[in-house]
Amino acid sequence: MLCDPVAKCAATRSLFADWREGLHVALPGADDAVPIEVPGRPLRPQLVDGRQVPRRGIGSREGHAALLHAIAHIEFNAINLALDCVLRFRSMPAEFHDDWLRVAAEEAYHFGLVRDRLLALGFDYGDFPAHNGLWVMACRTAHDLLARMALVPRVLEARGLDATPPIRAKLQAIGDEDSAAVLDIILRDEIGHVAIGDRWFRALCAARGREPEQTYLALIDHFDAPRPHPPLHREARLAAGFSEQELDRLTGAA
């Protein structure tokens, strides 16, 4: 289990390249419902309750770095989330594993881009506390792929689609055009990642004879998952597979 972020990113991208070259195959097997409580991650950052993560103004150098650190933390967690899908849900076809290995490789690329921006400010990943919300949801949905696809890509990662434009505007306002350009890359790719989750979610709903959008809301309620906070990035969410009707309902519910 790799814990060093740089080594994990290199290994993840190499794994995807080898997979695409046909050097690895997905062996069919039973899904594993036992969560991995502590995935491969470094000792730092210190993980705290989300409400205890200090809020810093972006106008200071530390606040600027803390914002980038929060993004880097999300991207690092997303590597583990994607790889967990590949390892855990072994009953799924090769197309599923191809999708999530590609997601893992792209998340590793994103982490490297954001870490480079952190380093340029004189900081590194691990220098600020962070929360563990993404991985907690991964553990809670380890037993059910339908719940995983609904609550990680379509809830937690979709929140990033909404959050990215205002964060980009903040970075641009302080003259950090390089980090703003990194967020453009991340948003472009994350639309595709949410779309992958959406596609598999809808396929699983069809296989189980369930209506997707009602099932989505029911799972949010059952798991007490966070509902989106308007304004939603409607264009990005539509591109990722959400319907206009669904976005209207989510906005009203929020």
C-alpha positions, 0 to 999 in steps of 0.5 A: 500500500503506497503512502507517499503521494509522489510514488502513488501518483507515479505508480497510478499513472504507470498502472493505467498505461500498462492496463491500456497496453494490455499488460494487466487484466481484470480477473472476475471475482466477488465484490469485497464489502469490507471497507479499507478504513485507512488507505495508502496515505501519508502521516500528514496532513493531520485529519480533523473534523471538517468544522475544525479546518481553519478558515484563512483569507486568500489574501494572505500567503498562508491563506492562498496556500491553504486553499490550494492545499484543500484542492490537493487533498481532494485530488489525492483522496480521489486517487484512492477512491478510484483505485478502491472502485477497481479493487473492490467491485470485481464483479464489474466488466472490464469497461468499469475497471478501464473507466476508474483506472483512467480516473485514478490516473487523471486524479494523480495528474491533477494532484501533481499540478496542484502540488506544483503550485503549492511548492511554488508558494513555499508549501507542500502537501501535508502542511495544513490540516484536512478533513476525511469526508470523502474517505468516510463516504467511501467506507460507508458505501463499500458494500454497495456499488449503486450507493457508491456511484450515487454518493461519491461521483454524483454528490461529493465530486459533483460539488466540486463542479459547483465550487470550482468557478468561484474558487477560480475567480478568487485565484484570478483576483489575486493574480494567480493565473497559473493556479486558475489555469490548473483549475480549468484542467481539473474542471474539464476532467472532473466533468468526465469523472462525474459523467462516468459515475452517472453512467454506471449509476444509471446502468445499475439502476436499470439492472435493479429496476429502479428509477434513477433520480428518485433513487438518487434522492432516496440514497442521499436521505438514507446516508444523510449525504450533503445536498448541493448548495446553490448556485449549481454549475448547471452547464457542467452538471448537465454535461456530466449527466444530470437532467434539467428536471433533476437540477431543478429538484436539487435546487429546490430541495437545497 
